[in-house]
Amino acid sequence: MAPRVTNRLVQSEEATGETSRRQGGAMAARNFLLRSPKEEESSAAIREAVLLGGKNAAIAGTVVAVPTFVACRVLPWAKHNLNYTAQALIISTACVAGFFITADKTILRNARQNTIGRIDEST
């Protein structure tokens, strides 16, 4: 930075320039975090997607866990090759897949409905 001049006018201009640069940076950061105008609707859509995804993850985990545990007690190959970690990975993979597939489909369904609603409003 240049050496300070004793003139008050020059010092005040430097100070305001520094202040405006700081404010400009803050404004840029603030603009980056803007949300959509329909924030309540998008929050409700995300909440709905998470709830449906959680329900389907629990269902998928249960549906996969029962045959996995039964197979590990009955079938000789599964007894020998599927330890506790493998069983947990099989069940958790089904849970994660159920959650993300359902949440993705729900979000896409809501987005499609919003798009169709905007087209109807414009015509």
Backbone as XML, in Angstrom:
<?xml version="1.0"?>
<chain id="A" units="angstrom">
  <residue number="1" name="MET">
    <atom name="N" x="0.848" y="-1.164" z="0.000"/>
    <atom name="CA" x="0.000" y="0.000" z="0.000"/>
    <atom name="C" x="0.902" y="1.239" z="0.000"/>
  </residue>
  <residue number="2" name="ALA">
    <atom name="N" x="0.404" y="2.317" z="-0.610"/>
    <atom name="CA" x="1.194" y="3.550" z="-0.730"/>
    <atom name="C" x="1.340" y="4.212" z="0.634"/>
  </residue>
  <residue number="3" name="PRO">
    <atom name="N" x="2.429" y="4.985" z="0.829"/>
    <atom name="CA" x="2.589" y="5.676" z="2.113"/>
    <atom name="C" x="1.445" y="6.663" z="2.329"/>
  </residue>
  <residue number="4" name="ARG">
    <atom name="N" x="1.072" y="6.830" z="3.576"/>
    <atom name="CA" x="-0.041" y="7.724" z="3.908"/>
    <atom name="C" x="0.375" y="9.174" z="3.759"/>
  </residue>
  <residue number="5" name="VAL">
    <atom name="N" x="-0.524" y="9.948" z="3.220"/>
    <atom name="CA" x="-0.309" y="11.383" z="3.054"/>
    <atom name="C" x="-0.964" y="12.071" z="4.243"/>
  </residue>
  <residue number="6" name="THR">
    <atom name="N" x="-0.387" y="13.164" z="4.686"/>
    <atom name="CA" x="-0.912" y="13.833" z="5.875"/>
    <atom name="C" x="-2.204" y="14.579" z="5.603"/>
  </residue>
  <residue number="7" name="ASN">
    <atom name="N" x="-2.541" y="14.747" z="4.373"/>
    <atom name="CA" x="-3.769" y="15.455" z="4.030"/>
    <atom name="C" x="-4.976" y="14.611" z="4.444"/>
  </residue>
  <residue number="8" name="ARG">
    <atom name="N" x="-5.897" y="15.194" z="5.198"/>
    <atom name="CA" x="-7.068" y="14.463" z="5.692"/>
    <atom name="C" x="-7.955" y="13.984" z="4.549"/>
  </residue>
  <residue number="9" name="LEU">
    <atom name="N" x="-8.065" y="14.767" z="3.497"/>
    <atom name="CA" x="-8.927" y="14.410" z="2.382"/>
    <atom name="C" x="-8.432" y="13.123" z="1.715"/>
  </residue>
  <residue number="10" name="VAL">
    <atom name="N" x="-7.151" y="13.005" z="1.496"/>
    <atom name="CA" x="-6.592" y="11.819" z="0.865"/>
    <atom name="C" x="-6.761" y="10.607" z="1.783"/>
  </residue>
  <residue number="11" name="GLN">
    <atom name="N" x="-6.527" y="10.789" z="3.076"/>
    <atom name="CA" x="-6.688" y="9.670" z="4.006"/>
    <atom name="C" x="-8.131" y="9.204" z="4.051"/>
  </residue>
  <residue number="12" name="SER">
    <atom name="N" x="-9.092" y="10.113" z="4.030"/>
    <atom name="CA" x="-10.486" y="9.706" z="4.096"/>
    <atom name="C" x="-10.902" y="8.987" z="2.820"/>
  </residue>
  <residue number="13" name="GLU">
    <atom name="N" x="-10.349" y="9.391" z="1.664"/>
    <atom name="CA" x="-10.660" y="8.698" z="0.429"/>
    <atom name="C" x="-10.101" y="7.277" z="0.449"/>
  </residue>
  <residue number="14" name="GLU">
    <atom name="N" x="-8.915" y="7.125" z="1.020"/>
    <atom name="CA" x="-8.357" y="5.778" z="1.136"/>
    <atom name="C" x="-9.219" y="4.915" z="2.042"/>
  </residue>
  <residue number="15" name="ALA">
    <atom name="N" x="-9.665" y="5.514" z="3.135"/>
    <atom name="CA" x="-10.490" y="4.754" z="4.071"/>
    <atom name="C" x="-11.804" y="4.336" z="3.431"/>
  </residue>
  <residue number="16" name="THR">
    <atom name="N" x="-12.446" y="5.264" z="2.695"/>
    <atom name="CA" x="-13.707" y="4.902" z="2.051"/>
    <atom name="C" x="-13.485" y="3.885" z="0.947"/>
  </residue>
  <residue number="17" name="GLY">
    <atom name="N" x="-12.354" y="3.963" z="0.262"/>
    <atom name="CA" x="-12.056" y="2.968" z="-0.758"/>
    <atom name="C" x="-11.896" y="1.590" z="-0.148"/>
  </residue>
  <residue number="18" name="GLU">
    <atom name="N" x="-11.215" y="1.507" z="0.979"/>
    <atom name="CA" x="-11.054" y="0.222" z="1.658"/>
    <atom name="C" x="-12.388" y="-0.287" z="2.161"/>
  </residue>
  <residue number="19" name="THR">
    <atom name="N" x="-13.217" y="0.638" z="2.683"/>
    <atom name="CA" x="-14.519" y="0.236" z="3.188"/>
    <atom name="C" x="-15.396" y="-0.264" z="2.052"/>
  </residue>
  <residue number="20" name="SER">
    <atom name="N" x="-15.385" y="0.425" z="0.920"/>
    <atom name="CA" x="-16.228" y="-0.012" z="-0.189"/>
    <atom name="C" x="-15.755" y="-1.351" z="-0.733"/>
  </residue>
  <residue number="21" name="ARG">
    <atom name="N" x="-14.434" y="-1.603" z="-0.728"/>
    <atom name="CA" x="-13.947" y="-2.910" z="-1.158"/>
    <atom name="C" x="-14.426" y="-4.002" z="-0.226"/>
  </residue>
  <residue number="22" name="ARG">
    <atom name="N" x="-14.394" y="-3.737" z="1.084"/>
    <atom name="CA" x="-14.876" y="-4.729" z="2.049"/>
    <atom name="C" x="-16.364" y="-4.978" z="1.860"/>
  </residue>
  <residue number="23" name="GLN">
    <atom name="N" x="-17.138" y="-3.898" z="1.659"/>
    <atom name="CA" x="-18.572" y="-4.052" z="1.482"/>
    <atom name="C" x="-18.877" y="-4.779" z="0.180"/>
  </residue>
  <residue number="24" name="GLY">
    <atom name="N" x="-18.104" y="-4.489" z="-0.864"/>
    <atom name="CA" x="-18.310" y="-5.175" z="-2.132"/>
    <atom name="C" x="-18.092" y="-6.673" z="-1.993"/>
  </residue>
  <residue number="25" name="GLY">
    <atom name="N" x="-17.076" y="-7.053" z="-1.228"/>
    <atom name="CA" x="-16.830" y="-8.474" z="-0.987"/>
    <atom name="C" x="-17.941" y="-9.100" z="-0.177"/>
  </residue>
  <residue number="26" name="ALA">
    <atom name="N" x="-18.452" y="-8.355" z="0.800"/>
    <atom name="CA" x="-19.552" y="-8.878" z="1.610"/>
    <atom name="C" x="-20.816" y="-9.003" z="0.776"/>
  </residue>
  <residue number="27" name="MET">
    <atom name="N" x="-21.039" y="-8.059" z="-0.120"/>
    <atom name="CA" x="-22.229" y="-8.114" z="-0.968"/>
    <atom name="C" x="-22.141" y="-9.297" z="-1.923"/>
  </residue>
  <residue number="28" name="ALA">
    <atom name="N" x="-20.956" y="-9.536" z="-2.456"/>
    <atom name="CA" x="-20.787" y="-10.670" z="-3.355"/>
    <atom name="C" x="-21.050" y="-11.975" z="-2.618"/>
  </residue>
  <residue number="29" name="ALA">
    <atom name="N" x="-20.563" y="-12.077" z="-1.394"/>
    <atom name="CA" x="-20.806" y="-13.290" z="-0.617"/>
    <atom name="C" x="-22.279" y="-13.417" z="-0.277"/>
  </residue>
  <residue number="30" name="ARG">
    <atom name="N" x="-22.931" y="-12.311" z="0.014"/>
    <atom name="CA" x="-24.341" y="-12.345" z="0.362"/>
    <atom name="C" x="-25.183" y="-12.734" z="-0.853"/>
  </residue>
  <residue number="31" name="ASN">
    <atom name="N" x="-24.833" y="-12.250" z="-2.046"/>
    <atom name="CA" x="-25.578" y="-12.591" z="-3.248"/>
    <atom name="C" x="-25.420" y="-14.060" z="-3.605"/>
  </residue>
  <residue number="32" name="PHE">
    <atom name="N" x="-24.312" y="-14.642" z="-3.262"/>
    <atom name="CA" x="-24.075" y="-16.046" z="-3.565"/>
    <atom name="C" x="-25.024" y="-16.948" z="-2.791"/>
  </residue>
  <residue number="33" name="LEU">
    <atom name="N" x="-25.473" y="-16.522" z="-1.638"/>
    <atom name="CA" x="-26.305" y="-17.351" z="-0.782"/>
    <atom name="C" x="-27.795" y="-17.088" z="-0.945"/>
  </residue>
  <residue number="34" name="LEU">
    <atom name="N" x="-28.220" y="-16.412" z="-2.007"/>
    <atom name="CA" x="-29.639" y="-16.153" z="-2.208"/>
    <atom name="C" x="-30.382" y="-17.450" z="-2.488"/>
  </residue>
  <residue number="35" name="ARG">
    <atom name="N" x="-31.598" y="-17.510" z="-1.997"/>
    <atom name="CA" x="-32.425" y="-18.687" z="-2.228"/>
    <atom name="C" x="-33.525" y="-18.366" z="-3.223"/>
  </residue>
  <residue number="36" name="SER">
    <atom name="N" x="-34.249" y="-19.383" z="-3.625"/>
    <atom name="CA" x="-35.319" y="-19.190" z="-4.585"/>
    <atom name="C" x="-36.473" y="-18.430" z="-3.945"/>
  </residue>
  <residue number="37" name="PRO">
    <atom name="N" x="-37.309" y="-17.787" z="-4.758"/>
    <atom name="CA" x="-38.427" y="-17.037" z="-4.196"/>
    <atom name="C" x="-39.434" y="-17.915" z="-3.463"/>
  </residue>
  <residue number="38" name="LYS">
    <atom name="N" x="-39.543" y="-19.155" z="-3.861"/>
    <atom name="CA" x="-40.501" y="-20.057" z="-3.222"/>
    <atom name="C" x="-39.769" y="-20.975" z="-2.249"/>
  </residue>
  <residue number="39" name="GLU">
    <atom name="N" x="-39.106" y="-20.389" z="-1.268"/>
    <atom name="CA" x="-38.260" y="-21.149" z="-0.342"/>
    <atom name="C" x="-39.073" y="-22.129" z="0.488"/>
  </residue>
  <residue number="40" name="GLU">
    <atom name="N" x="-40.267" y="-21.731" z="0.908"/>
    <atom name="CA" x="-41.088" y="-22.625" z="1.730"/>
    <atom name="C" x="-41.486" y="-23.876" z="0.948"/>
  </residue>
  <residue number="41" name="GLU">
    <atom name="N" x="-41.823" y="-23.694" z="-0.337"/>
    <atom name="CA" x="-42.211" y="-24.842" z="-1.155"/>
    <atom name="C" x="-41.032" y="-25.780" z="-1.373"/>
  </residue>
  <residue number="42" name="SER">
    <atom name="N" x="-39.849" y="-25.233" z="-1.606"/>
    <atom name="CA" x="-38.706" y="-26.104" z="-1.841"/>
    <atom name="C" x="-38.299" y="-26.819" z="-0.550"/>
  </residue>
  <residue number="43" name="SER">
    <atom name="N" x="-38.422" y="-26.150" z="0.595"/>
    <atom name="CA" x="-38.118" y="-26.813" z="1.866"/>
    <atom name="C" x="-39.109" y="-27.938" z="2.132"/>
  </residue>
  <residue number="44" name="ALA">
    <atom name="N" x="-40.372" y="-27.703" z="1.803"/>
    <atom name="CA" x="-41.380" y="-28.748" z="1.985"/>
    <atom name="C" x="-41.117" y="-29.923" z="1.045"/>
  </residue>
  <residue number="45" name="ALA">
    <atom name="N" x="-40.677" y="-29.646" z="-0.164"/>
    <atom name="CA" x="-40.379" y="-30.716" z="-1.115"/>
    <atom name="C" x="-39.185" y="-31.539" z="-0.645"/>
  </residue>
  <residue number="46" name="ILE">
    <atom name="N" x="-38.174" y="-30.878" z="-0.111"/>
    <atom name="CA" x="-37.006" y="-31.603" z="0.394"/>
    <atom name="C" x="-37.390" y="-32.439" z="1.608"/>
  </residue>
  <residue number="47" name="ARG">
    <atom name="N" x="-38.192" y="-31.865" z="2.500"/>
    <atom name="CA" x="-38.638" y="-32.599" z="3.687"/>
    <atom name="C" x="-39.441" y="-33.838" z="3.279"/>
  </residue>
  <residue number="48" name="GLU">
    <atom name="N" x="-40.319" y="-33.675" z="2.279"/>
    <atom name="CA" x="-41.115" y="-34.801" z="1.798"/>
    <atom name="C" x="-40.217" y="-35.884" z="1.198"/>
  </residue>
  <residue number="49" name="ALA">
    <atom name="N" x="-39.204" y="-35.470" z="0.434"/>
    <atom name="CA" x="-38.294" y="-36.432" z="-0.186"/>
    <atom name="C" x="-37.512" y="-37.200" z="0.873"/>
  </residue>
  <residue number="50" name="VAL">
    <atom name="N" x="-37.072" y="-36.511" z="1.922"/>
    <atom name="CA" x="-36.307" y="-37.179" z="2.981"/>
    <atom name="C" x="-37.189" y="-38.162" z="3.741"/>
  </residue>
  <residue number="51" name="LEU">
    <atom name="N" x="-38.424" y="-37.771" z="4.043"/>
    <atom name="CA" x="-39.317" y="-38.678" z="4.766"/>
    <atom name="C" x="-39.645" y="-39.921" z="3.950"/>
  </residue>
  <residue number="52" name="LEU">
    <atom name="N" x="-39.991" y="-39.734" z="2.680"/>
    <atom name="CA" x="-40.290" y="-40.893" z="1.838"/>
    <atom name="C" x="-39.059" y="-41.766" z="1.635"/>
  </residue>
  <residue number="53" name="GLY">
    <atom name="N" x="-37.898" y="-41.136" z="1.480"/>
    <atom name="CA" x="-36.664" y="-41.904" z="1.333"/>
    <atom name="C" x="-36.345" y="-42.709" z="2.577"/>
  </residue>
  <residue number="54" name="GLY">
    <atom name="N" x="-36.568" y="-42.116" z="3.749"/>
    <atom name="CA" x="-36.337" y="-42.844" z="5.004"/>
    <atom name="C" x="-37.265" y="-44.032" z="5.175"/>
  </residue>
  <residue number="55" name="LYS">
    <atom name="N" x="-38.532" y="-43.834" z="4.823"/>
    <atom name="CA" x="-39.488" y="-44.947" z="4.916"/>
    <atom name="C" x="-39.094" y="-46.087" z="3.988"/>
  </residue>
  <residue number="56" name="ASN">
    <atom name="N" x="-38.747" y="-45.741" z="2.749"/>
    <atom name="CA" x="-38.376" y="-46.802" z="1.808"/>
    <atom name="C" x="-37.031" y="-47.432" z="2.151"/>
  </residue>
  <residue number="57" name="ALA">
    <atom name="N" x="-36.141" y="-46.686" z="2.784"/>
    <atom name="CA" x="-34.875" y="-47.275" z="3.225"/>
    <atom name="C" x="-35.128" y="-48.308" z="4.315"/>
  </residue>
  <residue number="58" name="ALA">
    <atom name="N" x="-36.043" y="-48.013" z="5.232"/>
    <atom name="CA" x="-36.375" y="-48.979" z="6.290"/>
    <atom name="C" x="-37.030" y="-50.225" z="5.702"/>
  </residue>
  <residue number="59" name="ILE">
    <atom name="N" x="-37.907" y="-50.020" z="4.743"/>
    <atom name="CA" x="-38.572" y="-51.166" z="4.110"/>
    <atom name="C" x="-37.557" y="-52.010" z="3.345"/>
  </residue>
  <residue number="60" name="ALA">
    <atom name="N" x="-36.689" y="-51.357" z="2.565"/>
    <atom name="CA" x="-35.694" y="-52.097" z="1.782"/>
    <atom name="C" x="-34.718" y="-52.829" z="2.697"/>
  </residue>
  <residue number="61" name="GLY">
    <atom name="N" x="-34.316" y="-52.196" z="3.794"/>
    <atom name="CA" x="-33.413" y="-52.853" z="4.733"/>
    <atom name="C" x="-34.033" y="-54.084" z="5.350"/>
  </residue>
  <residue number="62" name="THR">
    <atom name="N" x="-35.301" y="-53.999" z="5.699"/>
    <atom name="CA" x="-35.994" y="-55.151" z="6.281"/>
    <atom name="C" x="-36.157" y="-56.267" z="5.263"/>
  </residue>
  <residue number="63" name="VAL">
    <atom name="N" x="-36.542" y="-55.886" z="4.052"/>
    <atom name="CA" x="-36.762" y="-56.893" z="3.008"/>
    <atom name="C" x="-35.466" y="-57.618" z="2.666"/>
  </residue>
  <residue number="64" name="VAL">
    <atom name="N" x="-34.339" y="-56.939" z="2.718"/>
    <atom name="CA" x="-33.058" y="-57.570" z="2.382"/>
    <atom name="C" x="-32.449" y="-58.272" z="3.585"/>
  </residue>
  <residue number="65" name="ALA">
    <atom name="N" x="-32.695" y="-57.768" z="4.786"/>
    <atom name="CA" x="-32.061" y="-58.345" z="5.977"/>
    <atom name="C" x="-32.556" y="-59.755" z="6.272"/>
  </residue>
  <residue number="66" name="VAL">
    <atom name="N" x="-33.846" y="-59.977" z="6.132"/>
    <atom name="CA" x="-34.403" y="-61.297" z="6.479"/>
    <atom name="C" x="-33.781" y="-62.399" z="5.619"/>
  </residue>
  <residue number="67" name="PRO">
    <atom name="N" x="-33.799" y="-62.313" z="4.291"/>
    <atom name="CA" x="-33.179" y="-63.391" z="3.513"/>
    <atom name="C" x="-31.663" y="-63.503" z="3.723"/>
  </residue>
  <residue number="68" name="THR">
    <atom name="N" x="-31.009" y="-62.370" z="3.985"/>
    <atom name="CA" x="-29.563" y="-62.423" z="4.210"/>
    <atom name="C" x="-29.246" y="-63.208" z="5.471"/>
  </residue>
  <residue number="69" name="PHE">
    <atom name="N" x="-29.948" y="-62.915" z="6.555"/>
    <atom name="CA" x="-29.705" y="-63.632" z="7.808"/>
    <atom name="C" x="-30.089" y="-65.112" z="7.699"/>
  </residue>
  <residue number="70" name="VAL">
    <atom name="N" x="-31.202" y="-65.381" z="7.034"/>
    <atom name="CA" x="-31.628" y="-66.779" z="6.870"/>
    <atom name="C" x="-30.605" y="-67.540" z="6.035"/>
  </residue>
  <residue number="71" name="ALA">
    <atom name="N" x="-30.136" y="-66.911" z="4.955"/>
    <atom name="CA" x="-29.158" y="-67.585" z="4.091"/>
    <atom name="C" x="-27.861" y="-67.855" z="4.842"/>
  </residue>
  <residue number="72" name="CYS">
    <atom name="N" x="-27.460" y="-66.932" z="5.708"/>
    <atom name="CA" x="-26.207" y="-67.128" z="6.450"/>
    <atom name="C" x="-26.318" y="-68.218" z="7.507"/>
  </residue>
  <residue number="73" name="ARG">
    <atom name="N" x="-27.510" y="-68.603" z="7.878"/>
    <atom name="CA" x="-27.685" y="-69.700" z="8.842"/>
    <atom name="C" x="-27.945" y="-71.035" z="8.162"/>
  </residue>
  <residue number="74" name="VAL">
    <atom name="N" x="-28.497" y="-70.995" z="6.938"/>
    <atom name="CA" x="-28.936" y="-72.233" z="6.297"/>
    <atom name="C" x="-27.971" y="-72.691" z="5.203"/>
  </residue>
  <residue number="75" name="LEU">
    <atom name="N" x="-27.587" y="-71.804" z="4.325"/>
    <atom name="CA" x="-26.779" y="-72.200" z="3.169"/>
    <atom name="C" x="-25.305" y="-72.334" z="3.543"/>
  </residue>
  <residue number="76" name="PRO">
    <atom name="N" x="-24.670" y="-73.431" z="3.180"/>
    <atom name="CA" x="-23.264" y="-73.626" z="3.535"/>
    <atom name="C" x="-22.334" y="-72.591" z="2.900"/>
  </residue>
  <residue number="77" name="TRP">
    <atom name="N" x="-22.598" y="-72.217" z="1.656"/>
    <atom name="CA" x="-21.740" y="-71.217" z="1.008"/>
    <atom name="C" x="-21.822" y="-69.880" z="1.737"/>
  </residue>
  <residue number="78" name="ALA">
    <atom name="N" x="-23.030" y="-69.453" z="2.080"/>
    <atom name="CA" x="-23.209" y="-68.168" z="2.766"/>
    <atom name="C" x="-22.602" y="-68.216" z="4.169"/>
  </residue>
  <residue number="79" name="LYS">
    <atom name="N" x="-22.728" y="-69.360" z="4.850"/>
    <atom name="CA" x="-22.115" y="-69.505" z="6.180"/>
    <atom name="C" x="-20.609" y="-69.309" z="6.096"/>
  </residue>
  <residue number="80" name="HIS">
    <atom name="N" x="-20.024" y="-69.875" z="5.078"/>
    <atom name="CA" x="-18.574" y="-69.862" z="4.954"/>
    <atom name="C" x="-18.040" y="-68.527" z="4.440"/>
  </residue>
  <residue number="81" name="ASN">
    <atom name="N" x="-18.761" y="-67.864" z="3.539"/>
    <atom name="CA" x="-18.221" y="-66.693" z="2.849"/>
    <atom name="C" x="-18.752" y="-65.336" z="3.314"/>
  </residue>
  <residue number="82" name="LEU">
    <atom name="N" x="-19.890" y="-65.291" z="3.985"/>
    <atom name="CA" x="-20.465" y="-63.995" z="4.375"/>
    <atom name="C" x="-20.294" y="-63.782" z="5.878"/>
  </residue>
  <residue number="83" name="ASN">
    <atom name="N" x="-19.270" y="-63.017" z="6.247"/>
    <atom name="CA" x="-19.091" y="-62.698" z="7.660"/>
    <atom name="C" x="-20.023" y="-61.538" z="8.037"/>
  </residue>
  <residue number="84" name="TYR">
    <atom name="N" x="-19.907" y="-61.043" z="9.256"/>
    <atom name="CA" x="-20.806" y="-59.986" z="9.728"/>
    <atom name="C" x="-20.657" y="-58.701" z="8.917"/>
  </residue>
  <residue number="85" name="THR">
    <atom name="N" x="-19.446" y="-58.394" z="8.509"/>
    <atom name="CA" x="-19.219" y="-57.192" z="7.716"/>
    <atom name="C" x="-19.900" y="-57.293" z="6.363"/>
  </residue>
  <residue number="86" name="ALA">
    <atom name="N" x="-19.801" y="-58.425" z="5.721"/>
    <atom name="CA" x="-20.444" y="-58.615" z="4.425"/>
    <atom name="C" x="-21.966" y="-58.519" z="4.557"/>
  </residue>
  <residue number="87" name="GLN">
    <atom name="N" x="-22.506" y="-59.085" z="5.613"/>
    <atom name="CA" x="-23.955" y="-59.002" z="5.831"/>
    <atom name="C" x="-24.384" y="-57.548" z="6.027"/>
  </residue>
  <residue number="88" name="ALA">
    <atom name="N" x="-23.614" y="-56.811" z="6.823"/>
    <atom name="CA" x="-23.935" y="-55.403" z="7.057"/>
    <atom name="C" x="-23.835" y="-54.598" z="5.773"/>
  </residue>
  <residue number="89" name="LEU">
    <atom name="N" x="-22.845" y="-54.887" z="4.942"/>
    <atom name="CA" x="-22.706" y="-54.172" z="3.677"/>
    <atom name="C" x="-23.869" y="-54.459" z="2.735"/>
  </residue>
  <residue number="90" name="ILE">
    <atom name="N" x="-24.323" y="-55.692" z="2.696"/>
    <atom name="CA" x="-25.463" y="-56.043" z="1.840"/>
    <atom name="C" x="-26.705" y="-55.287" z="2.278"/>
  </residue>
  <residue number="91" name="ILE">
    <atom name="N" x="-26.962" y="-55.273" z="3.575"/>
    <atom name="CA" x="-28.165" y="-54.622" z="4.094"/>
    <atom name="C" x="-28.069" y="-53.104" z="3.941"/>
  </residue>
  <residue number="92" name="SER">
    <atom name="N" x="-26.920" y="-52.526" z="4.262"/>
    <atom name="CA" x="-26.793" y="-51.066" z="4.173"/>
    <atom name="C" x="-26.827" y="-50.589" z="2.720"/>
  </residue>
  <residue number="93" name="THR">
    <atom name="N" x="-26.319" y="-51.389" z="1.799"/>
    <atom name="CA" x="-26.398" y="-51.023" z="0.385"/>
    <atom name="C" x="-27.847" y="-50.934" z="-0.061"/>
  </residue>
  <residue number="94" name="ALA">
    <atom name="N" x="-28.664" y="-51.877" z="0.368"/>
    <atom name="CA" x="-30.088" y="-51.834" z="0.022"/>
    <atom name="C" x="-30.766" y="-50.618" z="0.642"/>
  </residue>
  <residue number="95" name="CYS">
    <atom name="N" x="-30.409" y="-50.287" z="1.886"/>
    <atom name="CA" x="-31.001" y="-49.119" z="2.548"/>
    <atom name="C" x="-30.625" y="-47.827" z="1.829"/>
  </residue>
  <residue number="96" name="VAL">
    <atom name="N" x="-29.362" y="-47.676" z="1.508"/>
    <atom name="CA" x="-28.895" y="-46.457" z="0.843"/>
    <atom name="C" x="-29.515" y="-46.335" z="-0.543"/>
  </residue>
  <residue number="97" name="ALA">
    <atom name="N" x="-29.559" y="-47.426" z="-1.275"/>
    <atom name="CA" x="-30.161" y="-47.386" z="-2.606"/>
    <atom name="C" x="-31.641" y="-47.024" z="-2.522"/>
  </residue>
  <residue number="98" name="GLY">
    <atom name="N" x="-32.362" y="-47.621" z="-1.581"/>
    <atom name="CA" x="-33.779" y="-47.292" z="-1.417"/>
    <atom name="C" x="-33.996" y="-45.831" z="-1.080"/>
  </residue>
  <residue number="99" name="PHE">
    <atom name="N" x="-33.141" y="-45.294" z="-0.203"/>
    <atom name="CA" x="-33.282" y="-43.890" z="0.180"/>
    <atom name="C" x="-33.040" y="-42.970" z="-1.006"/>
  </residue>
  <residue number="100" name="PHE">
    <atom name="N" x="-31.909" y="-43.130" z="-1.683"/>
    <atom name="CA" x="-31.549" y="-42.182" z="-2.727"/>
    <atom name="C" x="-32.437" y="-42.296" z="-3.960"/>
  </residue>
  <residue number="101" name="ILE">
    <atom name="N" x="-32.846" y="-43.492" z="-4.318"/>
    <atom name="CA" x="-33.732" y="-43.641" z="-5.471"/>
    <atom name="C" x="-35.068" y="-42.979" z="-5.186"/>
  </residue>
  <residue number="102" name="THR">
    <atom name="N" x="-35.629" y="-43.217" z="-4.008"/>
    <atom name="CA" x="-36.915" y="-42.626" z="-3.670"/>
    <atom name="C" x="-36.823" y="-41.112" z="-3.538"/>
  </residue>
  <residue number="103" name="ALA">
    <atom name="N" x="-35.794" y="-40.614" z="-2.866"/>
    <atom name="CA" x="-35.642" y="-39.162" z="-2.713"/>
    <atom name="C" x="-35.463" y="-38.491" z="-4.068"/>
  </residue>
  <residue number="104" name="ASP">
    <atom name="N" x="-34.682" y="-39.091" z="-4.947"/>
    <atom name="CA" x="-34.454" y="-38.517" z="-6.267"/>
    <atom name="C" x="-35.751" y="-38.484" z="-7.074"/>
  </residue>
  <residue number="105" name="LYS">
    <atom name="N" x="-36.494" y="-39.569" z="-7.043"/>
    <atom name="CA" x="-37.760" y="-39.603" z="-7.780"/>
    <atom name="C" x="-38.749" y="-38.577" z="-7.229"/>
  </residue>
  <residue number="106" name="THR">
    <atom name="N" x="-38.777" y="-38.402" z="-5.918"/>
    <atom name="CA" x="-39.686" y="-37.431" z="-5.311"/>
    <atom name="C" x="-39.311" y="-36.011" z="-5.706"/>
  </residue>
  <residue number="107" name="ILE">
    <atom name="N" x="-38.030" y="-35.687" z="-5.663"/>
    <atom name="CA" x="-37.593" y="-34.340" z="-6.047"/>
    <atom name="C" x="-37.872" y="-34.088" z="-7.520"/>
  </residue>
  <residue number="108" name="LEU">
    <atom name="N" x="-37.624" y="-35.055" z="-8.370"/>
    <atom name="CA" x="-37.900" y="-34.886" z="-9.796"/>
    <atom name="C" x="-39.391" y="-34.748" z="-10.063"/>
  </residue>
  <residue number="109" name="ARG">
    <atom name="N" x="-40.219" y="-35.483" z="-9.333"/>
    <atom name="CA" x="-41.670" y="-35.365" z="-9.493"/>
    <atom name="C" x="-42.139" y="-33.963" z="-9.119"/>
  </residue>
  <residue number="110" name="ASN">
    <atom name="N" x="-41.628" y="-33.447" z="-8.004"/>
    <atom name="CA" x="-42.003" y="-32.097" z="-7.584"/>
    <atom name="C" x="-41.511" y="-31.049" z="-8.584"/>
  </residue>
  <residue number="111" name="ALA">
    <atom name="N" x="-40.320" y="-31.220" z="-9.115"/>
    <atom name="CA" x="-39.795" y="-30.275" z="-10.102"/>
    <atom name="C" x="-40.632" y="-30.313" z="-11.374"/>
  </residue>
  <residue number="112" name="ARG">
    <atom name="N" x="-41.035" y="-31.497" z="-11.778"/>
    <atom name="CA" x="-41.868" y="-31.628" z="-12.978"/>
    <atom name="C" x="-43.221" y="-30.952" z="-12.764"/>
  </residue>
  <residue number="113" name="GLN">
    <atom name="N" x="-43.808" y="-31.111" z="-11.587"/>
    <atom name="CA" x="-45.087" y="-30.458" z="-11.292"/>
    <atom name="C" x="-44.934" y="-28.948" z="-11.289"/>
  </residue>
  <residue number="114" name="ASN">
    <atom name="N" x="-43.837" y="-28.432" z="-10.743"/>
    <atom name="CA" x="-43.606" y="-26.990" z="-10.746"/>
    <atom name="C" x="-43.441" y="-26.464" z="-12.161"/>
  </residue>
  <residue number="115" name="THR">
    <atom name="N" x="-42.755" y="-27.208" z="-13.012"/>
    <atom name="CA" x="-42.551" y="-26.780" z="-14.391"/>
    <atom name="C" x="-43.872" y="-26.778" z="-15.152"/>
  </residue>
  <residue number="116" name="ILE">
    <atom name="N" x="-44.667" y="-27.806" z="-14.979"/>
    <atom name="CA" x="-45.962" y="-27.868" z="-15.656"/>
    <atom name="C" x="-46.864" y="-26.745" z="-15.157"/>
  </residue>
  <residue number="117" name="GLY">
    <atom name="N" x="-46.802" y="-26.436" z="-13.861"/>
    <atom name="CA" x="-47.598" y="-25.336" z="-13.319"/>
    <atom name="C" x="-47.182" y="-23.998" z="-13.883"/>
  </residue>
  <residue number="118" name="ARG">
    <atom name="N" x="-45.903" y="-23.780" z="-14.108"/>
    <atom name="CA" x="-45.429" y="-22.519" z="-14.693"/>
    <atom name="C" x="-45.857" y="-22.394" z="-16.143"/>
  </residue>
  <residue number="119" name="ILE">
    <atom name="N" x="-45.853" y="-23.498" z="-16.872"/>
    <atom name="CA" x="-46.285" y="-23.458" z="-18.276"/>
    <atom name="C" x="-47.777" y="-23.128" z="-18.338"/>
  </residue>
  <residue number="120" name="ASP">
    <atom name="N" x="-48.569" y="-23.715" z="-17.464"/>
    <atom name="CA" x="-50.011" y="-23.439" z="-17.457"/>
    <atom name="C" x="-50.304" y="-21.987" z="-17.094"/>
  </residue>
  <residue number="121" name="GLU">
    <atom name="N" x="-49.525" y="-21.416" z="-16.172"/>
    <atom name="CA" x="-49.742" y="-20.030" z="-15.762"/>
    <atom name="C" x="-49.392" y="-19.055" z="-16.865"/>
  </residue>
  <residue number="122" name="SER">
    <atom name="N" x="-48.395" y="-19.377" z="-17.690"/>
    <atom name="CA" x="-47.935" y="-18.452" z="-18.717"/>
    <atom name="C" x="-48.855" y="-18.431" z="-19.928"/>
  </residue>
  <residue number="123" name="THR">
    <atom name="N" x="-49.640" y="-19.483" z="-20.153"/>
    <atom name="CA" x="-50.507" y="-19.508" z="-21.333"/>
    <atom name="C" x="-51.877" y="-18.991" z="-21.058"/>
  </residue>
</chain>
